Amino acid sequence: MMTTKAMPETFPPGFLLTVTDKAATQVAKALGKFDLPEAAGLKIGVTEGGCSGLNYDVQVAEGPGDDDTVFVLNGANVFVNAFSAPYVTGMTIDWISSMQESRFVFDNPNATGGCGCGVSFTVE
């Protein structure tokens, strides 16, 4: 479930972001590990660069930035800025863990291509 006080006009109409149970559990673990304030959460952003043109930028943050909108997704605070919103709308954030790696994964319907690591993507 996604809750926010008001959707900014700069966000795409129908903006939606999903955080799975596994991903929300990892956010809660990270916040607890670092004894962060209640306002802390997961900052989801997009930056230019990488082998495919755009990179996901995911950080644990003590609170939202000045241009971030705060969402409560599956019990986790998630911060998204207006620049990133068009690139991440409709995205599902999940967590995978195996013997080789543990990381967030992104199922992004806006991505038209990407690199093998899953961190860099292309849009049309």
N, C-alpha and C positions, 0 to 999 in steps of 0.2 A: 504494500500500500504506500502511496506517495502522498505526503501532506506538505503543504507550504502555506504561508500566510496569504500571499498574493503572487500570481505569476507575473513577472515583469513583462512589459510590452515588447521588450527587446528579444524575448524568447520566442521560438517558433510556436504557432498555434498548435494546441494539442501536445505540448512537450510532455514526454514520458521517459522515465528512467527506472530501471528495475535492479534491485540488489537481492541476490538469492540468499537463502538462509545461511549457506556456507560462507558466503562473502561477508554477510553481516556479523557472523560469529568471529571472523578474522579481524574485522574492524574493532569489535568490542575487546578482543584479546590485545590488540596493539594499543588501544587507548588505556587499558588497565595496566599493561606492562610499563608504560611510561608515566603513569599517574598524572594524566592530563586533565584539564578542567572539563566540567560538564558540557561546555560549549564546543569541545573538540569534535572532530569528525574526519571524514575522508574527503579530500579535495580532488575532484575529477576535472581534468582540464585537457586541452589540446594545444600543442605547440607546433609551429612549423619546423620541419626538419625530418631526419631519418631517411632511410632508403626508399620510402614510399611517398614522402611529401609531408605527412602529418604524424606526430607522435602523441600517444596518450601520456599524460602527466598525472600520476596518481601519488598523492602524498597524505600522510597523517598530518593534520593541521590543528593548532590549538584553538582555532576559531575561524570564522569566515573572513575573507578579505573584503575590502570596501566594495568591490563590484560583484561579489558572490551572492547568489540566492541560496538559501538554506532549505533543504528538503529533509524530511525524516522518512527514510526508506527502510522498511523491515527493522525498525528500531535504531537505525544508525543515522547520525547526522551526515549529510552529504552536501558538499558545497560545489556549485557550478557557476562559472561566470558567463556573461552574455556572449563573449566571443566563441566559447566552446559549445554552447547550447545547440546550435544547428548541427554540429558534427556528432553529438552524442544522443540526440533525441531518439527514443525508441530502443536504446541500447540496454542490454542485460549484462550486469557485472556478476561474475561467478568466481569461485575459488577452486583451484585444482591442487592436489597434493599427491605426489608420487615419489618413488625412490630417487628420481632424477631432479625434481623441482617442486616448488610450492610457490604459487603466484596467483594474482588476479588474472582472469581472462575476460575478454570483451566480445560479446556477440552484438555487432553493430550493423544494423540494416543499411546505414548510410555508406559503409565502406564498400568500394567497388574493387578493391585490390588491397594487398598487404604483403608484408614480409613474413618470413618463416617464424620469427620470434613472437609475432602477435602484438608488438608494441608500436609498429609503424603501419600506417594505412593510407589509402588513396580514396578520394571522393571525386565524382564527376562534376 
